[in-house]
Amino acid sequence: MNQTTLDAEHQLSLIQHDNRQALDILARALAITEQVMRGEKSTAMLTTATDHIRAGMALIDSIAGNPSK
């Protein structure tokens, strides 16, 4: 393999890792929201879910090369 291929594979690996992280963060936000809807958690936890959504979206934006404002 040449260096360009190795660099591309490394970049892809980093993107996949960030993508998994974003998915995990957004899944936590969804879980919190569902728990609030079922009455298992206080509505105050929606602030945490919102923070998770913002963090997940910022990570997705950074993956796409569009830093969040």
PDB file of N, CA, C and O in Angstrom:
ATOM      1  N   MET A   1       0.835  -1.184   0.000  1.00  0.00           N
ATOM      2  CA  MET A   1       0.000   0.000   0.000  1.00  0.00           C
ATOM      3  C   MET A   1       0.875   1.240   0.000  1.00  0.00           C
ATOM      4  O   MET A   1       1.920   1.290   0.649  1.00  0.00           O
ATOM      5  N   ASN A   2       0.430   2.220  -0.729  1.00  0.00           N
ATOM      6  CA  ASN A   2       1.200   3.457  -0.739  1.00  0.00           C
ATOM      7  C   ASN A   2       0.738   4.371   0.401  1.00  0.00           C
ATOM      8  O   ASN A   2      -0.271   4.112   1.057  1.00  0.00           O
ATOM      9  N   GLN A   3       1.495   5.432   0.616  1.00  0.00           N
ATOM     10  CA  GLN A   3       1.217   6.341   1.733  1.00  0.00           C
ATOM     11  C   GLN A   3      -0.148   7.015   1.597  1.00  0.00           C
ATOM     12  O   GLN A   3      -0.839   7.236   2.591  1.00  0.00           O
ATOM     13  N   THR A   4      -0.530   7.337   0.369  1.00  0.00           N
ATOM     14  CA  THR A   4      -1.826   7.988   0.157  1.00  0.00           C
ATOM     15  C   THR A   4      -2.965   7.084   0.606  1.00  0.00           C
ATOM     16  O   THR A   4      -3.917   7.540   1.240  1.00  0.00           O
ATOM     17  N   THR A   5      -2.863   5.801   0.275  1.00  0.00           N
ATOM     18  CA  THR A   5      -3.885   4.836   0.682  1.00  0.00           C
ATOM     19  C   THR A   5      -3.923   4.707   2.195  1.00  0.00           C
ATOM     20  O   THR A   5      -5.000   4.680   2.792  1.00  0.00           O
ATOM     21  N   LEU A   6      -2.747   4.627   2.820  1.00  0.00           N
ATOM     22  CA  LEU A   6      -2.688   4.521   4.278  1.00  0.00           C
ATOM     23  C   LEU A   6      -3.271   5.766   4.942  1.00  0.00           C
ATOM     24  O   LEU A   6      -3.998   5.661   5.930  1.00  0.00           O
ATOM     25  N   ASP A   7      -2.958   6.932   4.407  1.00  0.00           N
ATOM     26  CA  ASP A   7      -3.506   8.177   4.952  1.00  0.00           C
ATOM     27  C   ASP A   7      -5.028   8.202   4.821  1.00  0.00           C
ATOM     28  O   ASP A   7      -5.729   8.600   5.752  1.00  0.00           O
ATOM     29  N   ALA A   8      -5.530   7.779   3.677  1.00  0.00           N
ATOM     30  CA  ALA A   8      -6.976   7.761   3.446  1.00  0.00           C
ATOM     31  C   ALA A   8      -7.660   6.775   4.393  1.00  0.00           C
ATOM     32  O   ALA A   8      -8.729   7.068   4.929  1.00  0.00           O
ATOM     33  N   GLU A   9      -7.050   5.611   4.598  1.00  0.00           N
ATOM     34  CA  GLU A   9      -7.624   4.620   5.505  1.00  0.00           C
ATOM     35  C   GLU A   9      -7.624   5.129   6.943  1.00  0.00           C
ATOM     36  O   GLU A   9      -8.575   4.900   7.691  1.00  0.00           O
ATOM     37  N   HIS A  10      -6.554   5.818   7.323  1.00  0.00           N
ATOM     38  CA  HIS A  10      -6.482   6.386   8.665  1.00  0.00           C
ATOM     39  C   HIS A  10      -7.554   7.459   8.840  1.00  0.00           C
ATOM     40  O   HIS A  10      -8.227   7.502   9.869  1.00  0.00           O
ATOM     41  N   GLN A  11      -7.713   8.315   7.848  1.00  0.00           N
ATOM     42  CA  GLN A  11      -8.734   9.363   7.901  1.00  0.00           C
ATOM     43  C   GLN A  11     -10.126   8.746   8.000  1.00  0.00           C
ATOM     44  O   GLN A  11     -10.963   9.218   8.769  1.00  0.00           O
ATOM     45  N   LEU A  12     -10.373   7.700   7.228  1.00  0.00           N
ATOM     46  CA  LEU A  12     -11.660   7.012   7.275  1.00  0.00           C
ATOM     47  C   LEU A  12     -11.905   6.427   8.660  1.00  0.00           C
ATOM     48  O   LEU A  12     -13.017   6.506   9.182  1.00  0.00           O
ATOM     49  N   SER A  13     -10.884   5.848   9.247  1.00  0.00           N
ATOM     50  CA  SER A  13     -11.001   5.282  10.587  1.00  0.00           C
ATOM     51  C   SER A  13     -11.366   6.354  11.611  1.00  0.00           C
ATOM     52  O   SER A  13     -12.201   6.125  12.486  1.00  0.00           O
ATOM     53  N   LEU A  14     -10.741   7.519  11.499  1.00  0.00           N
ATOM     54  CA  LEU A  14     -11.050   8.621  12.415  1.00  0.00           C
ATOM     55  C   LEU A  14     -12.491   9.095  12.238  1.00  0.00           C
ATOM     56  O   LEU A  14     -13.187   9.372  13.215  1.00  0.00           O
ATOM     57  N   ILE A  15     -12.928   9.185  10.991  1.00  0.00           N
ATOM     58  CA  ILE A  15     -14.300   9.612  10.709  1.00  0.00           C
ATOM     59  C   ILE A  15     -15.297   8.596  11.260  1.00  0.00           C
ATOM     60  O   ILE A  15     -16.315   8.972  11.839  1.00  0.00           O
ATOM     61  N   GLN A  16     -15.004   7.312  11.080  1.00  0.00           N
ATOM     62  CA  GLN A  16     -15.894   6.271  11.592  1.00  0.00           C
ATOM     63  C   GLN A  16     -15.987   6.338  13.115  1.00  0.00           C
ATOM     64  O   GLN A  16     -17.067   6.163  13.681  1.00  0.00           O
ATOM     65  N   HIS A  17     -14.868   6.588  13.773  1.00  0.00           N
ATOM     66  CA  HIS A  17     -14.855   6.705  15.230  1.00  0.00           C
ATOM     67  C   HIS A  17     -15.717   7.886  15.675  1.00  0.00           C
ATOM     68  O   HIS A  17     -16.545   7.748  16.575  1.00  0.00           O
ATOM     69  N   ASP A  18     -15.524   9.038  15.047  1.00  0.00           N
ATOM     70  CA  ASP A  18     -16.317  10.217  15.392  1.00  0.00           C
ATOM     71  C   ASP A  18     -17.800   9.984  15.115  1.00  0.00           C
ATOM     72  O   ASP A  18     -18.657  10.435  15.874  1.00  0.00           O
ATOM     73  N   ASN A  19     -18.092   9.288  14.041  1.00  0.00           N
ATOM     74  CA  ASN A  19     -19.475   8.984  13.691  1.00  0.00           C
ATOM     75  C   ASN A  19     -20.120   8.104  14.764  1.00  0.00           C
ATOM     76  O   ASN A  19     -21.261   8.339  15.160  1.00  0.00           O
ATOM     77  N   ARG A  20     -19.387   7.089  15.233  1.00  0.00           N
ATOM     78  CA  ARG A  20     -19.897   6.222  16.304  1.00  0.00           C
ATOM     79  C   ARG A  20     -20.130   7.024  17.582  1.00  0.00           C
ATOM     80  O   ARG A  20     -21.126   6.823  18.277  1.00  0.00           O
ATOM     81  N   GLN A  21     -19.204   7.934  17.887  1.00  0.00           N
ATOM     82  CA  GLN A  21     -19.366   8.776  19.075  1.00  0.00           C
ATOM     83  C   GLN A  21     -20.620   9.635  18.965  1.00  0.00           C
ATOM     84  O   GLN A  21     -21.391   9.738  19.919  1.00  0.00           O
ATOM     85  N   ALA A  22     -20.820  10.243  17.815  1.00  0.00           N
ATOM     86  CA  ALA A  22     -22.005  11.084  17.610  1.00  0.00           C
ATOM     87  C   ALA A  22     -23.276  10.253  17.762  1.00  0.00           C
ATOM     88  O   ALA A  22     -24.241  10.697  18.383  1.00  0.00           O
ATOM     89  N   LEU A  23     -23.274   9.061  17.201  1.00  0.00           N
ATOM     90  CA  LEU A  23     -24.431   8.180  17.305  1.00  0.00           C
ATOM     91  C   LEU A  23     -24.705   7.813  18.760  1.00  0.00           C
ATOM     92  O   LEU A  23     -25.859   7.806  19.188  1.00  0.00           O
ATOM     93  N   ASP A  24     -23.662   7.509  19.519  1.00  0.00           N
ATOM     94  CA  ASP A  24     -23.821   7.174  20.938  1.00  0.00           C
ATOM     95  C   ASP A  24     -24.389   8.350  21.730  1.00  0.00           C
ATOM     96  O   ASP A  24     -25.266   8.169  22.574  1.00  0.00           O
ATOM     97  N   ILE A  25     -23.892   9.543  21.456  1.00  0.00           N
ATOM     98  CA  ILE A  25     -24.373  10.744  22.149  1.00  0.00           C
ATOM     99  C   ILE A  25     -25.851  10.974  21.840  1.00  0.00           C
ATOM    100  O   ILE A  25     -26.643  11.249  22.742  1.00  0.00           O
ATOM    101  N   LEU A  26     -26.219  10.862  20.570  1.00  0.00           N
ATOM    102  CA  LEU A  26     -27.615  11.075  20.183  1.00  0.00           C
ATOM    103  C   LEU A  26     -28.517   9.972  20.729  1.00  0.00           C
ATOM    104  O   LEU A  26     -29.675  10.228  21.061  1.00  0.00           O
ATOM    105  N   ALA A  27     -28.003   8.755  20.822  1.00  0.00           N
ATOM    106  CA  ALA A  27     -28.778   7.656  21.408  1.00  0.00           C
ATOM    107  C   ALA A  27     -29.045   7.918  22.889  1.00  0.00           C
ATOM    108  O   ALA A  27     -30.128   7.612  23.386  1.00  0.00           O
ATOM    109  N   ARG A  28     -28.063   8.484  23.595  1.00  0.00           N
ATOM    110  CA  ARG A  28     -28.279   8.834  25.004  1.00  0.00           C
ATOM    111  C   ARG A  28     -29.364   9.903  25.127  1.00  0.00           C
ATOM    112  O   ARG A  28     -30.204   9.844  26.025  1.00  0.00           O
ATOM    113  N   ALA A  29     -29.340  10.874  24.225  1.00  0.00           N
ATOM    114  CA  ALA A  29     -30.369  11.922  24.243  1.00  0.00           C
ATOM    115  C   ALA A  29     -31.754  11.314  24.028  1.00  0.00           C
ATOM    116  O   ALA A  29     -32.711  11.679  24.712  1.00  0.00           O
ATOM    117  N   LEU A  30     -31.854  10.401  23.089  1.00  0.00           N
ATOM    118  CA  LEU A  30     -33.131   9.741  22.823  1.00  0.00           C
ATOM    119  C   LEU A  30     -33.587   8.932  24.031  1.00  0.00           C
ATOM    120  O   LEU A  30     -34.762   8.970  24.395  1.00  0.00           O
ATOM    121  N   ALA A  31     -32.674   8.206  24.650  1.00  0.00           N
ATOM    122  CA  ALA A  31     -33.024   7.396  25.820  1.00  0.00           C
ATOM    123  C   ALA A  31     -33.551   8.275  26.955  1.00  0.00           C
ATOM    124  O   ALA A  31     -34.546   7.940  27.598  1.00  0.00           O
ATOM    125  N   ILE A  32     -32.882   9.390  27.192  1.00  0.00           N
ATOM    126  CA  ILE A  32     -33.337  10.312  28.240  1.00  0.00           C
ATOM    127  C   ILE A  32     -34.733  10.829  27.910  1.00  0.00           C
ATOM    128  O   ILE A  32     -35.612  10.856  28.771  1.00  0.00           O
ATOM    129  N   THR A  33     -34.931  11.237  26.667  1.00  0.00           N
ATOM    130  CA  THR A  33     -36.231  11.768  26.247  1.00  0.00           C
ATOM    131  C   THR A  33     -37.327  10.728  26.430  1.00  0.00           C
ATOM    132  O   THR A  33     -38.414  11.051  26.909  1.00  0.00           O
ATOM    133  N   GLU A  34     -37.053   9.492  26.054  1.00  0.00           N
ATOM    134  CA  GLU A  34     -38.043   8.423  26.214  1.00  0.00           C
ATOM    135  C   GLU A  34     -38.345   8.171  27.685  1.00  0.00           C
ATOM    136  O   GLU A  34     -39.496   7.930  28.049  1.00  0.00           O
ATOM    137  N   GLN A  35     -37.315   8.224  28.538  1.00  0.00           N
ATOM    138  CA  GLN A  35     -37.528   8.024  29.972  1.00  0.00           C
ATOM    139  C   GLN A  35     -38.376   9.149  30.560  1.00  0.00           C
ATOM    140  O   GLN A  35     -39.216   8.904  31.426  1.00  0.00           O
ATOM    141  N   VAL A  36     -38.164  10.364  30.101  1.00  0.00           N
ATOM    142  CA  VAL A  36     -38.991  11.493  30.552  1.00  0.00           C
ATOM    143  C   VAL A  36     -40.433  11.279  30.103  1.00  0.00           C
ATOM    144  O   VAL A  36     -41.366  11.495  30.876  1.00  0.00           O
ATOM    145  N   MET A  37     -40.614  10.857  28.859  1.00  0.00           N
ATOM    146  CA  MET A  37     -41.968  10.641  28.330  1.00  0.00           C
ATOM    147  C   MET A  37     -42.715   9.569  29.117  1.00  0.00           C
ATOM    148  O   MET A  37     -43.930   9.663  29.289  1.00  0.00           O
ATOM    149  N   ARG A  38     -41.996   8.546  29.600  1.00  0.00           N
ATOM    150  CA  ARG A  38     -42.618   7.470  30.379  1.00  0.00           C
ATOM    151  C   ARG A  38     -42.779   7.851  31.849  1.00  0.00           C
ATOM    152  O   ARG A  38     -43.348   7.087  32.630  1.00  0.00           O
ATOM    153  N   GLY A  39     -42.285   9.019  32.226  1.00  0.00           N
ATOM    154  CA  GLY A  39     -42.388   9.453  33.615  1.00  0.00           C
ATOM    155  C   GLY A  39     -41.318   8.884  34.523  1.00  0.00           C
ATOM    156  O   GLY A  39     -41.409   9.014  35.744  1.00  0.00           O
ATOM    157  N   GLU A  40     -40.307   8.256  33.946  1.00  0.00           N
ATOM    158  CA  GLU A  40     -39.234   7.658  34.743  1.00  0.00           C
ATOM    159  C   GLU A  40     -38.195   8.679  35.177  1.00  0.00           C
ATOM    160  O   GLU A  40     -37.473   8.461  36.149  1.00  0.00           O
ATOM    161  N   LYS A  41     -38.119   9.779  34.466  1.00  0.00           N
ATOM    162  CA  LYS A  41     -37.171  10.849  34.793  1.00  0.00           C
ATOM    163  C   LYS A  41     -37.908  12.180  34.788  1.00  0.00           C
ATOM    164  O   LYS A  41     -38.933  12.347  34.129  1.00  0.00           O
ATOM    165  N   SER A  42     -37.359  13.108  35.537  1.00  0.00           N
ATOM    166  CA  SER A  42     -37.920  14.455  35.623  1.00  0.00           C
ATOM    167  C   SER A  42     -37.768  15.184  34.289  1.00  0.00           C
ATOM    168  O   SER A  42     -36.839  14.927  33.523  1.00  0.00           O
ATOM    169  N   THR A  43     -38.697  16.093  34.033  1.00  0.00           N
ATOM    170  CA  THR A  43     -38.592  16.903  32.819  1.00  0.00           C
ATOM    171  C   THR A  43     -37.339  17.782  32.843  1.00  0.00           C
ATOM    172  O   THR A  43     -36.906  18.268  31.798  1.00  0.00           O
ATOM    173  N   ALA A  44     -36.762  17.985  34.010  1.00  0.00           N
ATOM    174  CA  ALA A  44     -35.508  18.743  34.102  1.00  0.00           C
ATOM    175  C   ALA A  44     -34.396  18.048  33.316  1.00  0.00           C
ATOM    176  O   ALA A  44     -33.436  18.695  32.897  1.00  0.00           O
ATOM    177  N   MET A  45     -34.521  16.745  33.118  1.00  0.00           N
ATOM    178  CA  MET A  45     -33.514  15.993  32.362  1.00  0.00           C
ATOM    179  C   MET A  45     -33.541  16.334  30.873  1.00  0.00           C
ATOM    180  O   MET A  45     -32.610  15.991  30.144  1.00  0.00           O
ATOM    181  N   LEU A  46     -34.589  16.998  30.422  1.00  0.00           N
ATOM    182  CA  LEU A  46     -34.634  17.388  29.012  1.00  0.00           C
ATOM    183  C   LEU A  46     -33.522  18.371  28.672  1.00  0.00           C
ATOM    184  O   LEU A  46     -33.083  18.445  27.524  1.00  0.00           O
ATOM    185  N   THR A  47     -33.067  19.126  29.668  1.00  0.00           N
ATOM    186  CA  THR A  47     -31.924  20.021  29.447  1.00  0.00           C
ATOM    187  C   THR A  47     -30.683  19.203  29.109  1.00  0.00           C
ATOM    188  O   THR A  47     -29.912  19.568  28.222  1.00  0.00           O
ATOM    189  N   THR A  48     -30.499  18.102  29.817  1.00  0.00           N
ATOM    190  CA  THR A  48     -29.367  17.214  29.534  1.00  0.00           C
ATOM    191  C   THR A  48     -29.505  16.608  28.140  1.00  0.00           C
ATOM    192  O   THR A  48     -28.532  16.533  27.390  1.00  0.00           O
ATOM    193  N   ALA A  49     -30.713  16.179  27.801  1.00  0.00           N
ATOM    194  CA  ALA A  49     -30.944  15.613  26.466  1.00  0.00           C
ATOM    195  C   ALA A  49     -30.633  16.648  25.388  1.00  0.00           C
ATOM    196  O   ALA A  49     -30.035  16.328  24.361  1.00  0.00           O
ATOM    197  N   THR A  50     -31.040  17.878  25.632  1.00  0.00           N
ATOM    198  CA  THR A  50     -30.764  18.956  24.680  1.00  0.00           C
ATOM    199  C   THR A  50     -29.266  19.175  24.522  1.00  0.00           C
ATOM    200  O   THR A  50     -28.773  19.365  23.410  1.00  0.00           O
ATOM    201  N   ASP A  51     -28.548  19.147  25.634  1.00  0.00           N
ATOM    202  CA  ASP A  51     -27.087  19.295  25.581  1.00  0.00           C
ATOM    203  C   ASP A  51     -26.455  18.165  24.776  1.00  0.00           C
ATOM    204  O   ASP A  51     -25.523  18.387  24.003  1.00  0.00           O
ATOM    205  N   HIS A  52     -26.974  16.944  24.965  1.00  0.00           N
ATOM    206  CA  HIS A  52     -26.455  15.802  24.199  1.00  0.00           C
ATOM    207  C   HIS A  52     -26.718  15.994  22.705  1.00  0.00           C
ATOM    208  O   HIS A  52     -25.848  15.730  21.875  1.00  0.00           O
ATOM    209  N   ILE A  53     -27.906  16.450  22.377  1.00  0.00           N
ATOM    210  CA  ILE A  53     -28.236  16.669  20.963  1.00  0.00           C
ATOM    211  C   ILE A  53     -27.295  17.707  20.358  1.00  0.00           C
ATOM    212  O   ILE A  53     -26.781  17.520  19.255  1.00  0.00           O
ATOM    213  N   ARG A  54     -27.075  18.793  21.079  1.00  0.00           N
ATOM    214  CA  ARG A  54     -26.163  19.828  20.571  1.00  0.00           C
ATOM    215  C   ARG A  54     -24.754  19.272  20.382  1.00  0.00           C
ATOM    216  O   ARG A  54     -24.104  19.550  19.374  1.00  0.00           O
ATOM    217  N   ALA A  55     -24.284  18.488  21.349  1.00  0.00           N
ATOM    218  CA  ALA A  55     -22.936  17.918  21.252  1.00  0.00           C
ATOM    219  C   ALA A  55     -22.842  16.945  20.077  1.00  0.00           C
ATOM    220  O   ALA A  55     -21.862  16.960  19.331  1.00  0.00           O
ATOM    221  N   GLY A  56     -23.855  16.107  19.916  1.00  0.00           N
ATOM    222  CA  GLY A  56     -23.858  15.165  18.802  1.00  0.00           C
ATOM    223  C   GLY A  56     -23.886  15.863  17.458  1.00  0.00           C
ATOM    224  O   GLY A  56     -23.177  15.473  16.530  1.00  0.00           O
ATOM    225  N   MET A  57     -24.704  16.894  17.354  1.00  0.00           N
ATOM    226  CA  MET A  57     -24.786  17.636  16.098  1.00  0.00           C
ATOM    227  C   MET A  57     -23.492  18.397  15.813  1.00  0.00           C
ATOM    228  O   MET A  57     -23.074  18.492  14.659  1.00  0.00           O
ATOM    229  N   ALA A  58     -22.858  18.937  16.846  1.00  0.00           N
ATOM    230  CA  ALA A  58     -21.575  19.626  16.648  1.00  0.00           C
ATOM    231  C   ALA A  58     -20.526  18.648  16.137  1.00  0.00           C
ATOM    232  O   ALA A  58     -19.718  18.989  15.273  1.00  0.00           O
ATOM    233  N   LEU A  59     -20.544  17.432  16.673  1.00  0.00           N
ATOM    234  CA  LEU A  59     -19.593  16.424  16.211  1.00  0.00           C
ATOM    235  C   LEU A  59     -19.872  16.047  14.759  1.00  0.00           C
ATOM    236  O   LEU A  59     -18.943  15.898  13.965  1.00  0.00           O
ATOM    237  N   ILE A  60     -21.131  15.896  14.414  1.00  0.00           N
ATOM    238  CA  ILE A  60     -21.488  15.594  13.025  1.00  0.00           C
ATOM    239  C   ILE A  60     -21.044  16.728  12.104  1.00  0.00           C
ATOM    240  O   ILE A  60     -20.508  16.483  11.023  1.00  0.00           O
ATOM    241  N   ASP A  61     -21.269  17.968  12.535  1.00  0.00           N
ATOM    242  CA  ASP A  61     -20.831  19.111  11.730  1.00  0.00           C
ATOM    243  C   ASP A  61     -19.320  19.106  11.537  1.00  0.00           C
ATOM    244  O   ASP A  61     -18.828  19.429  10.456  1.00  0.00           O
ATOM    245  N   SER A  62     -18.584  18.740  12.582  1.00  0.00           N
ATOM    246  CA  SER A  62     -17.122  18.719  12.461  1.00  0.00           C
ATOM    247  C   SER A  62     -16.665  17.597  11.528  1.00  0.00           C
ATOM    248  O   SER A  62     -15.668  17.743  10.821  1.00  0.00           O
ATOM    249  N   ILE A  63     -17.385  16.490  11.525  1.00  0.00           N
ATOM    250  CA  ILE A  63     -17.065  15.386  10.613  1.00  0.00           C
ATOM    251  C   ILE A  63     -17.261  15.852   9.171  1.00  0.00           C
ATOM    252  O   ILE A  63     -16.473  15.529   8.282  1.00  0.00           O
ATOM    253  N   ALA A  64     -18.328  16.617   8.965  1.00  0.00           N
ATOM    254  CA  ALA A  64     -18.654  17.092   7.621  1.00  0.00           C
ATOM    255  C   ALA A  64     -17.801  18.290   7.209  1.00  0.00           C
ATOM    256  O   ALA A  64     -17.893  18.770   6.079  1.00  0.00           O
ATOM    257  N   GLY A  65     -16.973  18.765   8.135  1.00  0.00           N
ATOM    258  CA  GLY A  65     -16.124  19.903   7.821  1.00  0.00           C
ATOM    259  C   GLY A  65     -16.836  21.233   7.932  1.00  0.00           C
ATOM    260  O   GLY A  65     -16.393  22.238   7.375  1.00  0.00           O
ATOM    261  N   ASN A  66     -17.958  21.232   8.663  1.00  0.00           N
ATOM    262  CA  ASN A  66     -18.738  22.455   8.861  1.00  0.00           C
ATOM    263  C   ASN A  66     -18.821  22.746  10.352  1.00  0.00           C
ATOM    264  O   ASN A  66     -19.809  22.380  10.989  1.00  0.00           O
ATOM    265  N   PRO A  67     -17.815  23.392  10.922  1.00  0.00           N
ATOM    266  CA  PRO A  67     -17.846  23.630  12.364  1.00  0.00           C
ATOM    267  C   PRO A  67     -19.098  24.387  12.785  1.00  0.00           C
ATOM    268  O   PRO A  67     -19.524  25.332  12.120  1.00  0.00           O
ATOM    269  N   SER A  68     -19.678  23.958  13.897  1.00  0.00           N
ATOM    270  CA  SER A  68     -20.883  24.615  14.417  1.00  0.00           C
ATOM    271  C   SER A  68     -20.569  26.029  14.840  1.00  0.00           C
ATOM    272  O   SER A  68     -19.464  26.342  15.283  1.00  0.00           O
ATOM    273  N   LYS A  69     -21.566  26.871  14.691  1.00  0.00           N
ATOM    274  CA  LYS A  69     -21.382  28.275  15.074  1.00  0.00           C
ATOM    275  C   LYS A  69     -21.772  28.468  16.509  1.00  0.00           C
ATOM    276  O   LYS A  69     -21.690  29.582  17.027  1.00  0.00           O
TER     277      LYS A  69
END
